[in-house]
Amino acid sequence: MQRGLDAAEGLGDGLVYAGFSLGVMPAQQLAQTRPGARGALLLHACLPVSEFTDRSLPDYDEEAAALLMRRVLDFLDR
């Protein structure tokens, strides 16, 4: 957790913080507490493994992963 928070030191305003799995915790904290945060992408946390976008897992769903990528890019474009 602390490593994730420390990694953001010295970064400017207007950022979108992203976290995967355990990295969701520092990303969420940074998005909620750093001035100028624009948003957060919180992925792969509190979901069953079957919902992950990791193609190495047996339940990987290519169509769902592509939809996620489109939504993330649309979010960032806004």
CNS distance restraints for C-alpha pairs under 8 A (distance, minus, plus):
assign (resid   1 and name CA) (resid   5 and name CA) 6.48 0.50 0.50
assign (resid   1 and name CA) (resid  23 and name CA) 7.39 0.50 0.50
assign (resid   1 and name CA) (resid  25 and name CA) 6.82 0.50 0.50
assign (resid   1 and name CA) (resid  26 and name CA) 5.58 0.50 0.50
assign (resid   2 and name CA) (resid   6 and name CA) 5.97 0.50 0.50
assign (resid   2 and name CA) (resid  26 and name CA) 7.54 0.50 0.50
assign (resid   3 and name CA) (resid   7 and name CA) 6.06 0.50 0.50
assign (resid   4 and name CA) (resid   8 and name CA) 6.99 0.50 0.50
assign (resid   4 and name CA) (resid  23 and name CA) 7.12 0.50 0.50
assign (resid   4 and name CA) (resid  26 and name CA) 5.48 0.50 0.50
assign (resid   4 and name CA) (resid  27 and name CA) 7.43 0.50 0.50
assign (resid   5 and name CA) (resid   9 and name CA) 7.23 0.50 0.50
assign (resid   5 and name CA) (resid  26 and name CA) 5.73 0.50 0.50
assign (resid   5 and name CA) (resid  27 and name CA) 7.81 0.50 0.50
assign (resid   5 and name CA) (resid  30 and name CA) 6.93 0.50 0.50
assign (resid  13 and name CA) (resid  35 and name CA) 6.76 0.50 0.50
assign (resid  13 and name CA) (resid  36 and name CA) 4.68 0.50 0.50
assign (resid  13 and name CA) (resid  37 and name CA) 6.24 0.50 0.50
assign (resid  14 and name CA) (resid  36 and name CA) 5.06 0.50 0.50
assign (resid  14 and name CA) (resid  37 and name CA) 5.26 0.50 0.50
assign (resid  14 and name CA) (resid  38 and name CA) 5.33 0.50 0.50
assign (resid  15 and name CA) (resid  36 and name CA) 7.10 0.50 0.50
assign (resid  15 and name CA) (resid  37 and name CA) 5.15 0.50 0.50
assign (resid  15 and name CA) (resid  38 and name CA) 5.39 0.50 0.50
assign (resid  15 and name CA) (resid  39 and name CA) 7.11 0.50 0.50
assign (resid  16 and name CA) (resid  31 and name CA) 7.31 0.50 0.50
assign (resid  16 and name CA) (resid  37 and name CA) 6.20 0.50 0.50
assign (resid  16 and name CA) (resid  38 and name CA) 5.21 0.50 0.50
assign (resid  16 and name CA) (resid  39 and name CA) 4.68 0.50 0.50
assign (resid  16 and name CA) (resid  40 and name CA) 5.23 0.50 0.50
assign (resid  16 and name CA) (resid  41 and name CA) 7.28 0.50 0.50
assign (resid  16 and name CA) (resid  76 and name CA) 7.78 0.50 0.50
assign (resid  17 and name CA) (resid  27 and name CA) 5.24 0.50 0.50
assign (resid  17 and name CA) (resid  28 and name CA) 7.39 0.50 0.50
assign (resid  17 and name CA) (resid  30 and name CA) 7.03 0.50 0.50
assign (resid  17 and name CA) (resid  31 and name CA) 6.12 0.50 0.50
assign (resid  17 and name CA) (resid  37 and name CA) 7.66 0.50 0.50
assign (resid  17 and name CA) (resid  39 and name CA) 6.43 0.50 0.50
assign (resid  17 and name CA) (resid  40 and name CA) 4.69 0.50 0.50
assign (resid  17 and name CA) (resid  41 and name CA) 6.24 0.50 0.50
assign (resid  18 and name CA) (resid  23 and name CA) 7.84 0.50 0.50
assign (resid  18 and name CA) (resid  24 and name CA) 7.06 0.50 0.50
assign (resid  18 and name CA) (resid  27 and name CA) 5.59 0.50 0.50
assign (resid  18 and name CA) (resid  40 and name CA) 5.58 0.50 0.50
assign (resid  18 and name CA) (resid  41 and name CA) 4.50 0.50 0.50
assign (resid  18 and name CA) (resid  42 and name CA) 5.87 0.50 0.50
assign (resid  18 and name CA) (resid  43 and name CA) 7.71 0.50 0.50
assign (resid  19 and name CA) (resid  23 and name CA) 4.39 0.50 0.50
assign (resid  19 and name CA) (resid  24 and name CA) 4.11 0.50 0.50
assign (resid  19 and name CA) (resid  25 and name CA) 7.35 0.50 0.50
assign (resid  19 and name CA) (resid  26 and name CA) 7.40 0.50 0.50
assign (resid  19 and name CA) (resid  27 and name CA) 5.27 0.50 0.50
assign (resid  19 and name CA) (resid  28 and name CA) 7.73 0.50 0.50
assign (resid  19 and name CA) (resid  40 and name CA) 7.99 0.50 0.50
assign (resid  19 and name CA) (resid  41 and name CA) 6.35 0.50 0.50
assign (resid  19 and name CA) (resid  42 and name CA) 5.20 0.50 0.50
assign (resid  19 and name CA) (resid  43 and name CA) 6.13 0.50 0.50
assign (resid  20 and name CA) (resid  24 and name CA) 5.43 0.50 0.50
assign (resid  20 and name CA) (resid  42 and name CA) 6.32 0.50 0.50
assign (resid  20 and name CA) (resid  43 and name CA) 4.80 0.50 0.50
assign (resid  20 and name CA) (resid  44 and name CA) 5.40 0.50 0.50
assign (resid  20 and name CA) (resid  45 and name CA) 6.93 0.50 0.50
assign (resid  21 and name CA) (resid  43 and name CA) 6.30 0.50 0.50
assign (resid  21 and name CA) (resid  44 and name CA) 4.65 0.50 0.50
assign (resid  21 and name CA) (resid  45 and name CA) 4.73 0.50 0.50
assign (resid  22 and name CA) (resid  45 and name CA) 6.96 0.50 0.50
assign (resid  23 and name CA) (resid  27 and name CA) 6.33 0.50 0.50
assign (resid  24 and name CA) (resid  28 and name CA) 5.85 0.50 0.50
assign (resid  24 and name CA) (resid  42 and name CA) 5.32 0.50 0.50
assign (resid  24 and name CA) (resid  43 and name CA) 6.81 0.50 0.50
assign (resid  24 and name CA) (resid  44 and name CA) 7.96 0.50 0.50
assign (resid  24 and name CA) (resid  45 and name CA) 6.69 0.50 0.50
assign (resid  25 and name CA) (resid  29 and name CA) 6.24 0.50 0.50
assign (resid  26 and name CA) (resid  30 and name CA) 6.00 0.50 0.50
assign (resid  27 and name CA) (resid  31 and name CA) 6.11 0.50 0.50
assign (resid  27 and name CA) (resid  40 and name CA) 6.84 0.50 0.50
assign (resid  27 and name CA) (resid  41 and name CA) 7.89 0.50 0.50
assign (resid  27 and name CA) (resid  42 and name CA) 7.29 0.50 0.50
assign (resid  28 and name CA) (resid  32 and name CA) 6.15 0.50 0.50
assign (resid  28 and name CA) (resid  40 and name CA) 6.59 0.50 0.50
assign (resid  28 and name CA) (resid  42 and name CA) 7.18 0.50 0.50
assign (resid  29 and name CA) (resid  33 and name CA) 5.99 0.50 0.50
assign (resid  30 and name CA) (resid  34 and name CA) 5.35 0.50 0.50
assign (resid  30 and name CA) (resid  37 and name CA) 7.64 0.50 0.50
assign (resid  31 and name CA) (resid  37 and name CA) 5.36 0.50 0.50
assign (resid  31 and name CA) (resid  38 and name CA) 7.40 0.50 0.50
assign (resid  31 and name CA) (resid  39 and name CA) 6.08 0.50 0.50
assign (resid  31 and name CA) (resid  40 and name CA) 5.95 0.50 0.50
assign (resid  32 and name CA) (resid  37 and name CA) 7.48 0.50 0.50
assign (resid  41 and name CA) (resid  72 and name CA) 7.61 0.50 0.50
assign (resid  44 and name CA) (resid  51 and name CA) 7.84 0.50 0.50
assign (resid  44 and name CA) (resid  52 and name CA) 5.84 0.50 0.50
assign (resid  44 and name CA) (resid  53 and name CA) 7.92 0.50 0.50
assign (resid  47 and name CA) (resid  51 and name CA) 6.35 0.50 0.50
assign (resid  47 and name CA) (resid  52 and name CA) 7.55 0.50 0.50
assign (resid  48 and name CA) (resid  52 and name CA) 7.42 0.50 0.50
assign (resid  49 and name CA) (resid  59 and name CA) 7.79 0.50 0.50
assign (resid  50 and name CA) (resid  59 and name CA) 5.12 0.50 0.50
assign (resid  50 and name CA) (resid  60 and name CA) 6.91 0.50 0.50
assign (resid  51 and name CA) (resid  59 and name CA) 7.65 0.50 0.50
assign (resid  51 and name CA) (resid  60 and name CA) 7.62 0.50 0.50
assign (resid  52 and name CA) (resid  60 and name CA) 6.86 0.50 0.50
assign (resid  53 and name CA) (resid  60 and name CA) 6.08 0.50 0.50
assign (resid  53 and name CA) (resid  61 and name CA) 7.04 0.50 0.50
assign (resid  53 and name CA) (resid  62 and name CA) 7.82 0.50 0.50
assign (resid  53 and name CA) (resid  64 and name CA) 7.55 0.50 0.50
assign (resid  53 and name CA) (resid  65 and name CA) 5.22 0.50 0.50
assign (resid  54 and name CA) (resid  60 and name CA) 6.13 0.50 0.50
assign (resid  55 and name CA) (resid  60 and name CA) 5.13 0.50 0.50
assign (resid  55 and name CA) (resid  61 and name CA) 7.63 0.50 0.50
assign (resid  55 and name CA) (resid  62 and name CA) 7.62 0.50 0.50
assign (resid  56 and name CA) (resid  60 and name CA) 7.11 0.50 0.50
assign (resid  60 and name CA) (resid  65 and name CA) 7.94 0.50 0.50
assign (resid  61 and name CA) (resid  65 and name CA) 6.16 0.50 0.50
assign (resid  62 and name CA) (resid  66 and name CA) 6.13 0.50 0.50
assign (resid  63 and name CA) (resid  67 and name CA) 6.24 0.50 0.50
assign (resid  64 and name CA) (resid  68 and name CA) 6.18 0.50 0.50
assign (resid  65 and name CA) (resid  69 and name CA) 6.27 0.50 0.50
assign (resid  66 and name CA) (resid  70 and name CA) 6.28 0.50 0.50
assign (resid  67 and name CA) (resid  71 and name CA) 6.20 0.50 0.50
assign (resid  68 and name CA) (resid  72 and name CA) 6.10 0.50 0.50
assign (resid  69 and name CA) (resid  73 and name CA) 6.16 0.50 0.50
assign (resid  70 and name CA) (resid  74 and name CA) 6.09 0.50 0.50
assign (resid  71 and name CA) (resid  75 and name CA) 6.03 0.50 0.50
assign (resid  72 and name CA) (resid  76 and name CA) 6.22 0.50 0.50
assign (resid  73 and name CA) (resid  77 and name CA) 6.10 0.50 0.50
assign (resid  74 and name CA) (resid  78 and name CA) 6.48 0.50 0.50
